[in-house]
Structures are given as structure tokens and as C-alpha cells.
């Protein structure tokens, strides 16, 4: 029997690899090993439609079980891999079983950061949001008029705040930095979402540090700020970022630094081991970066399948992201790191706008709020390497289609 390609981690990257592998009609067998008990599923709806009860669990699955069976993809779910034997080309399961691989693809993703126990992180009623099980645990607690405290003003925290308000909860959100989304967005984008959440009744507090959570009989009952103020809470959602799951790779001696370091073909420091998705620190424009996005995971998984099939391809995909909060759909294209200028393009009303990021005269990225045209034409402009003058972009009379196609 031919030794299979083994995939560790059953997320978006793994699903994308398998889809492309099947499309290429490769005869190499594939074994997918996942630590969760679920088929590969979509994570973005977790904080939105799934939390709101508008999406059934089965609709999260990227493919049904029958599809994997029809394509002869072997599945080993609810199975943790504890070690990689690089010399013997084997992975070792938590039960001690050794499984040989011809090539290994690590799609181990990332994990939500938890509050330390000393700060009350182990109290009942304190949640993180990363998986189906996380939502299934917390959603019964999301009842009207209950008090939810969210720690962290990133996209996960803001999306959860929007869902909770729609479910009738009282929401307080704490952000320790000067503004929400500070790490990922310009001040104009932060201001847009601050106003949006304020209009929907979120008590949004910036430049606020929490000292500790307060509990009673093992359950969370509030939070004490460094100022001494106490905020009552029936439940707490911790959204303070995530860390790449590199423990397995590090123990095997692979090169890791804020993720598994991979080349432009997603190959690790071991030529027989590849990595894709949130766990990777990959090369873009000559620099190593790490991204947490569906696009990145899907495109990298797809790329690895093509590389393993012998195609001479490298990872050059243009990053994109999206978020939904209340009646706002945010679409982001490009990476704004290194920008030194932002330009606001106004829309027909205050709920419509886009923020364009420049490094000197070079267009890097766009945040488009309820503005699909800016996103669509802006994507084409960036892909083409065009750099329209900031004054052109700021003028609402400028025809973006002409800039994109001209």
C-alpha cells in the first residue's frame, strides 16, 4: 500500500488542500487527522450566525462526510498527534500508534489566549471563542438582559458584542489600548466601529485595564479595573488574541518563530513537511509574516496540494478579510503594515465609507465599510500594481471602475 500524505489538523487549510488534491486527480492517498470530533468547518460564522442560532451545525461543515468517503479520503477525527518522528517519517497519536507519511502537512491552527488563573481566568462563566464547542458552551448563557463583559476590542470581541446586543444582552467591552482595532486598523476605521457599537448600546471603554475578574462560589460575577471600579458581569468573553499552535513542530525540531516558518512554497525546514494556515510564519514580499484569515488558510492549503503534485508555484495571494457587525459588512484587501498615510473615501451616507492605506505613493490596503465597489475595484487596482493619487481616491466623483480598468 502506498504511504499516504498525512494532514494534521482538520481546518480550512486542510479542507482546501483536499479539494485541490481531488481536483488534480492525484492517486496519492490522504489521511486527515483532526483533534476535534468534527469534520472541517467554517469558523467565521461562529461569532455571528451560529452564535445567533441562525445557522445549524451541519451547515458549518465545508464538505459532508459522504464527499470524503466518495473521494477515498481517510478521516481520523477526535485524535491528537503527540509527536513527529522525522527520521522514520511517522506521526505518533496520543494512544501511541505510529502512522507513516510520505509527506506531512501541518494545519494545526492557533489557540485563543486565556486569562491567567490568578486573574480569574478559571472561573465558570468565562469563555473564549474559537471552536464549535466554545459556542455550544456559551450560547445557552446568552440570554436577554444578562450582563456580558468582553475583554478585548479586536474583531472577535466586536463581532461577539454585535451578536450579543442582537440577542438582548447588556454588553460592556474593555480595550486596554487607546482605541479598538488599534493593532489592525487606522483611527478612522476604529472611529467608525466605535460609533456603530455606541449606537447599538454597547458600553465601549478604551484605555482601560482590568485588574482581575471577581467570582462567587466559583462563578464569575464581575471585574475589577485597575482604577478600583467594579463592573458587574454574568458572563465574560475573553478576546485578547491568539497564539499559533507550534508545540508539535517545535518538539520535532522544525524552525519556528511566531509560527512554523515556511518558504514561498509553504515548505518547512524539513523538506518532507509543509504547513498551512494560522500556524505558519510565511514569506511575503521578502518578509516573514503570520496571518489569521480564512483566505490565507484556504490559499495556502490549495498551494501545498499543487506543490506536492509537482507544480512550480509559490504563494503570492493578495490577503483579504471580512467582518459582519449589525448592518455593517466590512471588507478588507491588502496589508496595511508600513502605511504612513490614510485617505477616507466618503459614501452616500455616514454608514458607507472606505479607508485607503498608502506608504508614500504606494497603495497598500483598503478597509471598505458597506462599500463593495471600493473593495472590488480597489482589489483590482492593488492586484494590477496601480497607485492612484490620494486626492483622486478621496474625491467621491472619481470613477473607481475607470481607475481599475483603465
C-alpha positions in Angstrom: 0.0 0.0 0.0 1.3 3.5 -0.9 2.3 5.6 2.1 -0.2 8.4 2.5 0.1 12.1 2.7 -0.9 12.8 6.3 -2.6 16.1 7.3 -2.6 17.1 11.0 -5.4 19.5 11.7 -8.8 19.4 10.2 -9.5 23.1 9.5 -9.9 25.3 6.5 -6.4 24.8 5.2 -6.8 21.0 5.3 -10.1 21.1 3.5 -8.6 23.4 0.8 -5.7 21.0 0.3 -8.0 18.0 -0.1 -10.3 19.9 -2.5 -7.4 20.7 -4.8 -5.8 17.3 -4.3 -9.0 15.7 -5.5 -9.4 18.1 -8.4 -5.9 17.2 -9.6 -6.9 13.5 -9.6 -3.9 12.6 -7.6 -3.6 8.9 -6.8 -1.6 9.6 -3.6 -3.8 8.5 -0.6 -4.6 11.1 2.0 -5.2 10.7 5.7 -6.7 13.6 7.6 -6.2 13.6 11.4 -8.2 16.1 13.5 -8.2 16.7 17.2 -11.8 17.9 17.2 -14.6 15.4 16.7 -16.0 17.5 13.7 -15.4 17.5 10.0 -13.5 20.5 8.7 -15.8 23.5 9.3 -16.0 27.3 8.7 -15.0 29.4 11.7 -16.1 32.9 10.7 -19.9 32.2 11.2 -19.2 31.1 14.8 -19.3 34.6 16.3 -22.1 35.6 14.1 -24.9 33.4 12.6 -24.0 30.3 14.6 -24.0 32.1 18.0 -27.2 33.8 17.0 -28.8 30.4 16.3 -29.4 31.3 12.6 -27.1 28.5 11.3 -27.3 24.8 12.1 -24.1 23.0 12.9 -24.1 20.8 9.8 -24.1 23.9 7.6 -20.8 24.9 9.1 -19.1 21.8 7.6 -17.2 22.6 4.4 -18.0 19.2 2.9 -20.4 16.4 4.1 -19.0 13.1 5.3 -20.2 11.4 2.2 -17.9 13.5 0.0 -14.8 12.5 1.8 -15.9 8.8 1.6 -16.6 9.1 -2.1 -13.2 10.6 -2.7 -11.4 7.9 -0.7 -10.2 10.4 1.9 -9.4 8.7 5.1 -10.5 10.5 8.3 -9.3 10.1 11.8 -11.2 12.6 13.9 -11.1 13.1 17.7 -7.4 12.1 17.5 -4.5 14.1 18.9 -1.0 13.8 17.4 1.6 13.9 20.2 4.9 13.6 18.2 6.5 13.6 14.8 9.3 11.2 14.0 11.1 13.0 11.2 13.7 10.3 10.7 11.1 7.5 10.4 8.6 9.8 8.7 5.9 8.9 11.2 3.4 10.7 13.4 2.5 9.3 16.8 -1.0 9.6 18.2 -2.0 10.2 21.8 -2.7 6.4 22.1 0.9 5.6 21.0 0.0 4.5 17.5 2.6 5.3 14.8 1.4 6.3 11.3 3.8 6.6 8.4 3.7 9.5 6.0 5.2 10.2 2.6 4.7 13.9 3.1 3.3 15.7 6.1 1.1 18.8 6.1 0.7 20.6 9.5 -2.6 22.6 9.7 -2.6 23.0 13.4 -4.1 26.5 13.5 -4.0 28.8 16.5 -5.5 28.9 20.0 -7.2 31.7 21.9 -5.2 33.3 24.7 -6.7 32.7 28.1 -6.7 35.0 31.1 -4.3 33.7 33.8 -5.9 31.8 36.7 -4.5 34.4 39.0 -6.7 37.0 37.3 -9.8 34.8 37.4 -9.5 33.0 34.1 -10.6 29.7 35.6 -14.0 30.9 36.9 -17.2 29.4 35.5 -18.8 31.7 33.0 -15.5 32.8 31.4 -15.3 31.9 27.8 -13.1 32.2 24.7 -14.4 31.9 21.1 -12.5 29.7 18.8 -14.5 26.5 18.1 -17.9 24.9 17.8 -17.5 23.6 21.3 -16.8 27.1 22.6 -20.0 28.4 21.1 -22.1 25.4 22.3 -20.9 26.0 25.8 -21.5 29.8 25.9 -24.7 30.2 23.7 -27.1 28.9 26.4 -25.8 31.6 28.7 -26.5 34.4 26.2 -30.0 35.3 27.5 -31.7 38.7 27.2 -30.8 41.3 29.9 -27.8 39.3 31.2 -24.6 41.3 31.5 -21.8 40.3 29.2 -18.3 41.7 29.7 -16.0 41.4 26.7 -12.2 41.8 27.2 -10.5 42.9 24.0 -11.5 45.2 21.2 -10.4 43.2 18.2 -12.7 41.8 15.5 -13.7 38.7 17.6 -14.7 40.9 20.5 -16.6 43.3 18.4 -18.4 40.6 16.4 -19.5 38.9 19.6 -20.6 42.3 21.0 -22.8 42.8 18.0 -24.3 39.3 18.3 -24.9 39.7 22.0 -26.7 43.0 21.6 -28.9 41.5 18.9 -29.8 38.8 21.5 -30.7 41.4 24.1 -27.8 41.2 26.4 -26.2 44.2 28.1 -22.7 44.5 26.8 -19.6 46.2 28.2 -16.4 46.0 26.2 -12.9 46.8 27.6 -9.9 47.7 25.4 -6.6 48.3 27.1 -5.1 50.3 24.3 -6.1 53.8 23.1 -8.6 52.5 20.7 -10.4 49.4 19.4 -8.8 47.7 16.4 -5.6 49.6 17.1 -3.3 46.7 16.0 -5.0 46.2 12.7 -6.8 49.3 11.5 -6.4 53.1 11.1 -8.0 55.5 13.5 -10.8 56.3 11.0 -11.9 52.6 10.9 -11.7 52.4 14.7 -13.9 55.6 15.0 -16.4 54.1 12.6 -16.9 51.0 14.6 -16.8 52.8 18.0 -19.8 54.9 16.8 -21.5 51.9 15.4 -21.4 50.0 18.7 -22.3 53.1 20.7 -25.4 53.5 18.6 -26.4 49.9 19.5 -25.9 50.4 23.2 -22.5 48.8 23.8 -20.7 50.4 26.8 -17.3 50.6 25.0 -14.4 51.7 27.1 -10.9 52.3 25.7 -7.6 52.8 27.6 -9.0 50.7 30.4 -7.0 47.9 32.1 -8.7 45.1 34.1 -7.0 44.0 37.3 -8.9 40.8 37.9 -12.2 39.0 37.5 -14.3 38.6 40.6 -16.1 35.4 41.5 -18.6 34.0 43.9 -18.8 30.2 44.6 -16.6 29.6 41.6 -18.6 31.6 39.1 -17.7 35.0 37.6 -19.7 37.9 39.0 -17.8 40.9 37.7 -14.4 42.6 37.1 -12.3 45.0 39.0 -10.4 47.6 36.9 -7.0 49.0 37.8 -8.8 52.2 38.9 -10.7 50.2 41.5 -14.0 50.4 39.7 -16.1 47.2 39.7 -18.2 46.2 36.7 -20.9 43.6 37.3 -21.0 40.7 34.8 -22.9 37.4 34.5 -20.5 36.1 31.9 -17.2 37.1 30.4 -15.8 36.6 26.9 -12.0 36.9 26.6 -10.9 38.1 23.2 -7.3 39.0 23.7 -5.8 37.4 20.6 -4.4 34.0 19.8 -1.2 32.1 19.6 0.0 29.7 16.8 -0.1 26.0 17.7 3.5 25.2 17.1 4.2 22.9 20.0 4.2 19.8 17.8 6.5 21.4 15.2 8.9 22.8 17.9 9.2 19.4 19.6 10.1 17.9 16.3 12.9 20.5 15.8 11.3 22.5 13.0 12.2 26.1 12.6 9.5 28.2 14.4 9.2 31.9 15.3 5.7 33.2 15.9 4.5 30.3 13.8 6.1 27.5 11.8 8.5 29.2 9.4 7.8 28.2 5.8 9.1 29.1 2.4 7.2 30.6 -0.5 6.0 27.0 -1.3 4.9 26.5 2.4 7.7 24.0 2.9 9.1 23.9 6.5 12.7 23.5 7.4 12.2 19.7 6.8 11.7 19.1 3.0 9.1 16.4 3.7 6.9 18.6 6.0 4.7 21.5 4.9 2.5 23.8 6.9 -0.5 26.0 6.0 -2.9 28.4 7.7 -2.8 30.2 11.0 0.1 28.2 12.3 2.5 29.5 9.6 5.0 32.3 9.5 5.4 32.6 5.8 7.3 34.7 3.2 5.5 37.7 1.6 7.5 40.3 -0.3 10.7 39.0 1.1 9.5 39.3 4.8 8.1 36.7 7.2 4.6 37.4 8.4 1.8 35.5 10.1 -1.9 36.0 9.3 -5.1 34.6 10.8 -7.6 34.5 8.0 -9.8 32.1 6.0 -8.3 33.4 2.8 -4.7 32.7 3.9 -5.5 29.2 5.2 -7.5 28.3 2.0 -4.9 29.6 -0.4 -2.0 28.0 1.4 -3.8 24.6 1.6 -4.5 24.9 -2.1 -0.9 25.8 -2.9 0.6 22.9 -1.0 -1.6 20.4 -2.9 -0.3 21.8 -6.2 3.3 21.8 -5.0 3.0 18.2 -3.8 1.6 17.4 -7.3 4.8 18.8 -8.9 3.6 22.2 -9.9 6.2 25.0 -9.8 4.1 27.6 -7.9 4.8 30.0 -5.0 2.5 31.8 -2.6 1.6 35.2 -3.9 -2.0 35.6 -2.9 -3.4 39.0 -2.1 -4.7 38.9 1.5 -8.3 39.7 2.2 -10.5 39.7 5.3 -14.1 40.4 6.2 -16.3 41.0 9.3 -20.0 41.5 9.9 -21.3 43.6 12.7 -25.0 44.6 12.9 -25.9 46.0 9.5 -22.3 46.7 8.5 -20.2 44.5 6.3 -16.5 45.3 6.5 -14.3 44.0 3.6 -10.5 44.4 3.8 -8.0 43.8 1.0 -4.2 44.0 1.3 -2.0 44.5 4.3 -1.7 48.0 5.8 1.6 47.4 7.7 4.1 50.2 7.0 1.5 52.7 5.9 2.2 56.4 6.6 -0.9 57.9 5.1 -4.7 57.2 5.1 -7.3 58.6 2.8 -11.0 58.5 3.5 -13.4 58.0 0.6 -16.9 59.0 1.8 -20.1 57.3 0.7 -23.7 58.4 0.2 -24.3 58.4 3.9 -22.3 58.0 7.1 -22.7 54.2 7.2 -20.8 54.0 3.8 -17.1 54.8 3.6 -13.7 53.3 2.8 -10.2 53.9 4.2 -7.3 53.7 1.8 -3.8 53.0 3.2 -0.7 54.4 1.5 3.0 54.1 2.1 4.2 57.3 0.4 2.6 57.0 -3.0 2.1 53.2 -2.9 -1.4 51.9 -2.2 -1.2 49.0 0.3 -4.7 48.2 1.5 -8.4 49.2 1.8 -11.0 48.9 4.6 -14.4 49.1 3.0 -17.5 49.6 5.2 -20.7 48.8 3.4 -18.9 49.8 0.2 -18.5 46.8 -2.1 -17.4 48.9 -5.0 -14.4 50.3 -3.2 -13.5 46.7 -2.2 -14.0 45.2 -5.6 -12.3 47.9 -7.7 -9.7 48.5 -5.1 -8.7 44.9 -5.2 -8.2 45.1 -8.9 -6.2 48.3 -8.5 -3.9 46.7 -6.0 -3.5 43.5 -7.9 -2.5 45.5 -11.0 0.1 47.4 -9.0 -1.6 50.7 -9.7 -1.2 53.6 -7.3 -4.0 56.3 -7.8 -3.3 59.7 -6.3 -4.8 60.0 -2.8 -6.7 63.1 -4.0 -8.4 61.0 -6.7 -9.5 58.4 -4.2 -10.8 61.0 -1.7 -13.0 62.6 -4.4 -16.4 60.7 -4.4 -16.8 61.8 -8.0 -13.8 59.7 -9.1 -14.9 56.7 -11.1 -13.2 53.7 -9.4 -14.1 51.4 -12.2 -12.2 53.6 -14.6 -9.2 53.6 -12.3 -9.3 49.8 -12.0 -9.8 49.0 -15.7 -8.1 52.0 -17.3 
